[in-house]
Amino acid sequence: MTDNIPLQPVRQKKRMDSKHRGGCCECLRCCGRREPRPRTVWLGHPEKRDQRYPRNVINNQKYNFFTFLPGVLFNQFKYFFNLYFLLLACSQFVVEMRLGALYTYWVPLGFVLAVTVIREAAEEIRCYMRDKEVNSQIYSKLTARGTVKVKSSNIQVGDLIIVEKNQRVPADMIFLRTSEKNGSCFLRTDQLDGETDWKLRLPVTCTQRLPTASDLLQIRSYVYAEEPNIDIHNFVGTFTREDSDPPVNESLSIENTLWASTVIASGTVVGVVLYTGRELRSVMNTSNPRSKIGLFDLEVNCLTKILFGALVVVSLVMVALQHFAGRWYLQIIRFLLLFSNIIPISLRVNLDMGKIVYSWVIRRDSKIPGTVVRSSTIPEQLGRISYLLTDKTGTLTQNEMVFKRLHLGTVAYGLDSMDEVQSHIFSIYTQVALVQWTESVGLTLVGRDQSSVQLRSPGGHILNFTILQIFPFTYESKRMGIIVRDESTGEITFYMKGADVVMAGIVQYNDWLEEECGNMAREGLRVLVVAKKSLTEEQYQDFEARYVQAKLSVHDRSLKVATVIESLEMEMELLCLTGVEDQLQTDVRPTLETLRNAGIKVWMLTGDKLETATCTAKNAHLVTRTQDIHIFRLVTNRGEAHLELNAFRRKHDCALVISGDSLEVCLKYYEYEFMELACQCPAVVCCRCAPTQKAQIVRLLQERTGKLTCAVGDGGNDVSMIQEADCGVGVEGKEGKQASLAADFSITQFKHLGRLLMVHGRNSYKRSAALSQFVIHRSLCISTMQAVFSSVFYFASVPLYQGFLIIGYSTIYTMFPVFSLVLDKDVKSEVAMLYPELYKDLLKGRPLSYKTFLIWVLISIYQGSIIMYGALLLFESEFVHIVAISFTSLILTELLMVALTIQTWHWLMIVAELLSLSCYIASLVFLHEFIDVYFIATLSFLWKVTVITLVSCLPLYVLKYLRRRFSPPSYSKLTS
């Protein structure tokens, strides 16, 4: 392999993205709805509206009363094989094609459809009841006649609604008044954005100052609001009161909003309704996530297509052997009907019911409490994961910051030197600055509201500060600030704290910031930079005027506000650095070791600094002590990326650490080469990684390797990665439930991931593989018997079994034993956890492959041929004797084959076997139309059935014994 990478540009793929920006508007046009427009809403006067607004009705149902049945049937028959079975059943209405009773084809199809319809109906009823409960909730509305009660569904735009504490907000509203003395309220937003921390909301200043709530109806005021959109974190609007002198204008932002689906956590509030129904932020953000189809299901579909090809070939061969005589095209159709059992109609139902069982078992596992299965269609995916992509903060770590280091430029303090900090503060605290120390070092926060802060100095003096402005933290800015006035001196100070990467360009030049940030990061500490700037009264007044003007802007408000704030963020005085440590989650190290031994490669994607991420990777044993680490240098252009990739190519068996900026450059010019090298690494750490980059990495791994990926995270910035992965796992953490709600599986701790994959993923995949192949075997056996029967009788298109025999074979006679395979397991869960190498065997896809499929096809042909030829050789004159001997042998063979396949017996398996055998024996009394009841009671019948069954099954039992004796599978060594 050469060390040089050819300088060739990457061919950019055109990706079709259905979620383009104009998608919403295009949809509205197609549905006949007008595009959303800004609106003017008069307080308490819903009749003064400039456009029509939707009713405030929540509807999460997929169908209504009239569209339910047509919709469900359409969704079933749009798939080829379901449509195929429907056409087969319909063909029986044509006399020339009829092979038997109509119910022979319609009952199996009807059973499959009934299961689907019942499942969909149950889901629709649950949705209807939930919607009805929400739409029927009662609220108080302010009117000219006083306070009246109104249902949530009858609330209109412009209504003044009173919402009590712990009550759900019924519509998107502007916050006008609160009963709280501090003039604010808190919201619980976990049902909207998944975040568990309460959000502070502020009322409109003008309306909060009114004497009573009823005065809201006496003033002439309105709200100008932006058009409805999906952004729950931003809002642009203005409040205007016309009957004051001069008119009052206030800017409205996200802090003045009460979005629907949030809950009032403090006080009683009054708001004016802005958006209702389908225009609610919560409704517009509700979309059906990407429907994930498991690799296992795709493989089964592929095998089913092969069976369909076999069905066509066998039918053509039968007609060809008749030399295409007579109306041969009708004969082809009759043979297609006759051998239709080659494609098992019950396969899809069995697998779907199996997935439900696996999901139930996962939820009931007491060793991973709190685990939730949100997508029951892909449990088998958990058993074939090759790449695990994980967030760091809150996933591998606890997201609990422990203070470790304080650096003041000339001196650094650790936990063991806090007494020096305390004495230092005590000696100098006769004036300066707002520095939020903890009580342990002598400076205590004693009071805080929306307009002021009170601190107690080490000497016991109370220091009062007036809050002039607050600039909240955002993921984009990565910093937050506050402007305060010292009441004792009148000094105005602007304080800011933020990440070192952004603060480095804001503070005055110094020669120690970058070096000390790197030192702290190498110790695994997260660094926070604190700075300040003194303002004169004139400087502040000038800033305030520009800031208020920017906030009143309706267009590009956020950009204008940010520009004004940035005018202050220059040449700030660096105060200190603080270093905090985020502790690892419990049992992270053994869990990562288990995953590594299972053949799963772990990639850590984080927004932290390179040094912090590297230290955490070492502490968590993501990188073993024997492995080297290659830190990818920062590259900014194609040439630098080319040189660094060549340097990386010379390394062997080393972990890769790369920044998001370097990654972006590499993927732009050398996507294929970079992914090829990265996939060979035992572990990869990507730092300073944006949420969109996380999803991009998942997508590239899928495209370049074809392997299954699993993404794990706990925050809103992990959602895109989780949804993009083949299997998304959300950890319920301190950042809220947003990742958990968006994931396919939800766990409470990272350590539970090991058991979820090693035990449940492995069992689900192996069980579904066994179940699917056995259902196919069951269908191929009877189809082989039909082929032998037709061949012996001059290729006649006459069914071997008719009526209830053909229906009972795949239902009450064999259904329970076959389905009981979903309870089978080859090793105990403790063994699967102790030897994760067992998981590695599944990554090759051996439980369900073309090889195993061919083996089961050969077994089916052998057993079907033995049973049919044996019955033909041993029967006595009467045709019904052939049916009795062959069908009884077939049932016994299936029951014995299930017993042969089972690895670990469960008591329900034994019940299923005995129940099925009992059902068959009991039903013989009612099958006199097809079976000679007197004949089956004879000794001749018994010995013939016994011989045929032994010949069909005994060789397979011998082969199984010899294989386990001389070439045992890996798990059998552990079980023995």
Order of alpha helices (4+ residues) and beta strands (2+ residues): alpha-beta-alpha-alpha-alpha-beta-beta-beta-beta-beta-alpha-beta-alpha-beta-beta-beta-beta-beta-beta-alpha-alpha-alpha-alpha-beta-beta-beta-beta-alpha-beta-beta-beta-beta-beta-alpha-alpha-beta-alpha-alpha-beta-alpha-beta-alpha-beta-alpha-beta-alpha-alpha-beta-alpha-beta-alpha-beta-alpha-beta-alpha-alpha-alpha-alpha-alpha-alpha-alpha-alpha-alpha-alpha-alpha
